[in-house]
Amino acid sequence: MPISTAPYKRTYKHVKSRGREATITCGICGRGVPRYKTFALTKGFRITDPSILQQVNRRFIHMLSRRIRLCPSCARFQGIVQPGKSVRKKHMGFR
């Protein structure tokens, strides 16, 4: 008989290391949320006027956009993500 092993394999799905996961503050409401639950959103604007583009240094154009992270409730409210299937069915009247 072979030596038995544990009936499961321990995996860490959210992060590569063990222990407590890093928390990030939501960019809108300020709530502390684990990083794996957040949604990334890039905010900024694009310069389309050619005369302004000549005056602005190309090195500083990437500074006009920033990446913020949103908690699930703010992402739903902003329309970035849809609610889950079970929630959608409940609110739309399906059974």
C-alpha positions as CSV (number, residue, x, y, z in Angstrom):
1,M,0.0,0.0,0.0
2,P,1.3,3.5,-0.8
3,I,1.6,6.1,1.8
4,S,-1.5,8.2,2.0
5,T,-1.4,11.9,1.4
6,A,-3.7,14.7,2.6
7,P,-7.1,14.6,0.9
8,Y,-6.7,18.1,-0.4
9,K,-4.0,20.4,-1.8
10,R,-3.6,23.8,-0.1
11,T,-3.7,26.6,-2.6
12,Y,-3.6,30.3,-2.2
13,K,-5.8,31.6,-5.0
14,H,-6.0,35.4,-4.3
15,V,-2.3,36.1,-3.6
16,K,1.0,34.4,-4.0
17,S,1.9,34.4,-0.3
18,R,0.3,33.2,2.8
19,G,-1.2,35.4,5.5
20,R,-3.3,38.6,5.4
21,E,-3.9,40.1,2.0
22,A,-3.1,43.7,1.3
23,T,-6.0,46.2,1.7
24,I,-6.5,49.1,-0.6
25,T,-8.7,52.1,0.0
26,C,-11.5,52.7,-2.5
27,G,-10.9,55.7,-4.7
28,I,-14.5,56.9,-4.3
29,C,-15.8,56.0,-0.8
30,G,-12.5,55.4,1.0
31,R,-13.5,52.0,2.3
32,G,-10.7,49.5,3.0
33,V,-11.1,46.5,0.7
34,P,-8.8,43.5,0.0
35,R,-6.9,44.0,-3.3
36,Y,-8.4,41.0,-5.1
37,K,-11.9,42.3,-4.6
38,T,-11.2,45.7,-6.2
39,F,-11.8,46.9,-9.8
40,A,-9.2,49.0,-11.5
41,L,-10.4,52.1,-13.4
42,T,-8.2,54.5,-15.4
43,K,-9.3,58.1,-15.0
44,G,-8.0,61.0,-17.0
45,F,-8.4,62.8,-20.3
46,R,-6.8,62.8,-23.7
47,I,-5.5,65.9,-25.4
48,T,-6.8,66.0,-29.0
49,D,-6.0,69.6,-30.0
50,P,-2.8,69.6,-32.0
51,S,-1.8,73.1,-31.0
52,I,-1.9,72.2,-27.3
53,L,0.1,69.0,-28.0
54,Q,2.9,71.0,-29.5
55,Q,3.1,73.1,-26.4
56,V,3.0,70.3,-23.9
57,N,6.1,68.2,-23.4
58,R,5.5,64.5,-24.4
59,R,7.1,63.2,-21.2
60,F,4.3,64.7,-19.1
61,I,1.3,63.4,-21.1
62,H,1.3,60.1,-19.2
63,M,0.8,62.0,-16.0
64,L,-2.7,63.2,-17.1
65,S,-4.2,59.8,-16.4
66,R,-4.3,57.9,-13.1
67,R,-5.4,54.5,-12.0
68,I,-7.9,54.2,-9.1
69,R,-9.3,51.1,-7.5
70,L,-12.9,50.8,-6.6
71,C,-14.7,48.6,-4.1
72,P,-17.5,46.3,-5.5
73,S,-20.4,48.5,-4.3
74,C,-18.9,51.6,-5.9
75,A,-18.1,49.7,-9.1
76,R,-21.7,48.6,-9.3
77,F,-23.0,52.1,-8.7
78,Q,-20.7,53.6,-11.3
79,G,-21.8,51.0,-13.9
80,I,-18.4,49.5,-14.3
81,V,-19.5,46.0,-13.4
82,Q,-22.9,44.3,-13.5
83,P,-24.4,42.6,-10.4
84,G,-24.1,38.8,-10.3
85,K,-26.6,36.5,-12.1
86,S,-28.5,35.6,-9.0
87,V,-29.0,39.2,-8.0
88,R,-30.0,40.2,-11.6
89,K,-32.7,37.5,-11.7
90,K,-34.1,38.5,-8.3
91,H,-34.5,42.2,-9.3
92,M,-35.8,41.5,-12.8
93,G,-38.6,39.3,-11.5
94,F,-37.4,36.0,-12.9
95,R,-37.7,32.8,-10.9
